Amino acid sequence: MMNKLQEKQLDENKNKILDEVKKHYKEYFIYAIKRKWLEIPDDIRHKEIGFGYLKKVDNRNISFDSEKEYLKWVLENAPFHLYKSLSYMEHPDSIGGASQKKILKREMAFDIDVHRVKKCTHKDDGWICKYCLEEAKNQTFILIDEFLMPDFGLSKNDLKIVYSGNRGYHIYLKPQDEEIKNTIERWDRYQRRYFIEYILGKNLNLNYVGSGWGKRILKQFEKNKIGVKQFEKTSNWKSIIDKKKNKDKILSIIENTKNRLELDEKVMEDDIRLLRVIGSLHGYTGFIVKEIKYNSLEYFNPLNHAVFSKFNKEYYTIKINQKIDLLSINDKTYNSKSKEVPASVILFLFGHGVDFEILD
């Protein structure tokens, strides 16, 4: 058991770390607002704002009458997690659900949230590495290139792609055609549910396979050396599959094709869903929630490009009191024995609840 002196020292260390983290978040927001990196939600009077420090959301039901008021609040509070509602609301500061807030319309957005993949060497599911980040990017391309553009006629100019700050991406639908934009922003939750279920293949009926899903699955058949000629001649695939000796393999390929995307379905369905403010920092990683142009996505490396450059210039002497997985930031690797680390690593370790000390 710890004595009172040890407990006091532990509390002092925790407060010291927290003060340093707060200092860096404040430093970032001053710079981000000056450079106009921080998103000012459209029609801000009708948007709900939420924020958190040690939790994702400590409070929500906040609204602002002006951009100036909102930016002043962000500077004063420098939250570790900052959110805005996807919905436009008549009463965004009302406590309760959609009925109290009165939804006017709602932005459409997908949230790709990838978990640990086979190539990952880290044991901690909440950790981050180049492999889970590569998978998140791969899934973003699948969603855009195999669904949103060919099946729904959207172009890259109709989309806003945002790195989430962790292991995922947010893809907003922003059609340049105002009529289409107004139509989809007024879809109710059931229409949005049908939309995401189509993309996840939940509506797929093997008795009648449409052209969109047909092309996707046939491509996977060819990769797995399954003949496709019979399937190209009819939409009733079930009658063909039932007669095949390799039926189980075919059905497995179909299921794997349907399960290539890790989408947070609630982001599409929930009327009062919050999503991270673009240009804020992610409180678990300290990385920037950053908009990426479609043509730049292939070359985007969050471990370098989503780290605020000033966080790599101030160094700390630390002692890590537990085993941690390898952490790579800005082309440098850190582990449990690392003693000299930049502020970017301090923010990541703090956000992941790692037991460490800042030494004098």
Secondary structure, DSSP 8 states (H G I E B T S, - for coil): ---HHHHHHHHHHHHHHHHHHHHHHHHHHHHHHHTT-S---TTGGG--EEEESSSS-SEEEE--SSHHHHHHHHHHH--SEEEEESEEESSTTSSSSHHHH-EEEE-EEEEEE----TT---S-TT---HHHHHHHHHHHHHHIIIIITTTT---GGGEEEEE-SSSEEEEEE--SSHHHHHHHHT--HHHHHHHHHHHTTTT--TTS--HHHHHHHHHHHHHTT---HHHHT-S--HHHHTT-TTHHHHHHHHHHHHTS--B-HHHHH-TT-EEE-TTSB-TTT--B-EEE-HHHHTT--HHHHTS-GGGGT-EEEEEE-S----EEETTEEE-TT--EEEHHHHHHHHHTT--EEE--
